[in-house]
């Protein structure tokens, strides 16, 4: 029996090399998934997925790892991804869910849900850093995938821009913390604000620095958190079939009306409309 031909990744293709190699092997729709906000101690965790079209239309001007772009450049690339992508989704997980379920569990569940909510079914999936099971299609976890694969970089921009916009909105609600500047990450100014004011409802009480600032560090995260309304969660909205098998992909994604209120939802877009629907715009 003859071995299948080797897949050649062409260096000159740069960020698009991996997807083009997969497309030459017959995987036309390659989806990428990434997240934003893992290292933040306040605000939501945001995961996104995107499928870029083949050919020149799928080559996004200025596309790169979102962390390497300026805020203005990310906004420009975001608009191009939304306009050109065959499909894209954004999943938002509030800090209450991160505290209740754990960061890594929420991260994988959010990427899985984002991929399952794509209106175009992927034939292959690339994820940044962590493997995501239960997709029903082949996939590969790529180290620093947002610097290696265009679809992952596109997902990273979707997630980062969405999260940054939410943090600016939270700044209006909690101006003492400077969320519009540091976006919930641990900086000297953020640490000083935590010490002076204590944590607010948008902080992650499972994080050591937030637990210490709450003055109740020896209690579990839920006992440290201020009383607030019970919100829908990622695990409430995701049906068991979707979480277990990509074949049960969501056909009508839940829209996110008000992320700042702690709801969990998805903003999505497809080829049929030039812009996404809901919280992704």
Secondary structure, 3 states (H helix, E strand, C coil): CCCCCCCCCCHHHHHHHHHHHHHHCCCCCEEEEEEECCCCCECCEEEEEEECCCCHHHCCCCCCCHHHCCHHHHHHHHHHHHHHCCEEEEEEECHHHHHHHCHHHHHHHHHHHHHHCCCCCCCEEEEECCCCCCCCCEEEEECCHHHCCHHHHHHHHHHHHHHHHHHHHHHHHCHHHCHHHHCCCCCHHHHHHHHHHCCCCCECCCCHHHHHHHCCCCCCHHHHCCCCCCCCCHHHHCCHHHHHCHHHCCCCCCCCCCHHHCCCEEEEEECCCCCCEHHHC
